[in-house]
Amino acid sequence: MLIFRNLSEDDITLDLATKGKHSALSRIAVKIARRTGLDDRAVLRGIWRRERLGSTAIGRGIAVPHALLLSISSPVASFTRLAPPIDFKSPDLVPVDLVFPLLWPRSEARTFLPALSQLFRLVRAPLIQEGLRLARSPEEVMAILQSEAWSINEIPSRTNGAQSGR
């Protein structure tokens, strides 16, 4: 998936312990800012502005906090696995443990929704979720997210009903 093409080990955090949603988003924003040279307050403000409109949790323990920013010229993605999971006001009430922050250039806003839709389909695939929850290293996470086997054309937009609560 194009969003994860430039992902590095530095973009992946495994088993981050936080006190809740605000703490998690703050720590994620700081890490993204350090890696990209952005201001951490601007990153957090953008993510939190969107989060106030409604939770970016999409169910099954997954959240995709995102923001459109003027200060970037290309997408910025990362992955954080939380341990333990936290309340994210998810529509299915399942606590979130898989977080996919996404910052998108405001100048490319027209491409944002299609990319977000692809990301949603990818991360809702049961095998992707299972792999990410079991991954023992950032390298394993990168392999899962960048695998050509998971091209978006091979992931059905609907999953079967025989899944667990996540």
HUJOBEL-V862048 format. One record per residue. N is the residue number from 0. SS is DSSP state (h for helix, s for strand, l for the rest). Layout:
n = [N	N]
ss = [SS	SS]
This chain:
n = [0	1	2	3	4	5	6	7	8	9	10	11	12	13	14	15	16	17	18	19	20	21	22	23	24	25	26	27	28	29	30	31	32	33	34	35	36	37	38	39	40	41	42	43	44	45	46	47	48	49	50	51	52	53	54	55	56	57	58	59	60	61	62	63	64	65	66	67	68	69	70	71	72	73	74	75	76	77	78	79	80	81	82	83	84	85	86	87	88	89	90	91	92	93	94	95	96	97	98	99	100	101	102	103	104	105	106	107	108	109	110	111	112	113	114	115	116	117	118	119	120	121	122	123	124	125	126	127	128	129	130	131	132	133	134	135	136	137	138	139	140	141	142	143	144	145	146	147	148	149	150	151	152	153	154	155	156	157	158	159	160	161	162	163	164	165]
ss = [l	h	h	h	l	l	l	l	h	h	h	s	s	s	s	s	l	l	l	l	h	h	h	h	h	h	h	h	h	h	h	h	h	h	h	h	l	l	l	h	h	h	h	h	h	h	h	h	h	h	h	h	h	l	l	l	s	s	s	l	l	s	s	l	l	s	s	s	s	l	l	l	l	l	l	s	s	l	s	s	s	s	s	s	s	s	l	l	l	l	l	l	l	l	l	s	s	s	s	l	l	s	s	s	s	h	h	h	h	h	h	h	h	h	h	h	h	h	h	h	h	h	h	h	l	h	h	h	h	h	h	h	h	h	l	l	l	h	h	h	h	h	h	h	h	h	l	h	h	h	l	h	h	h	l	l	l	l	l	l	l	l	l	l	l	l]
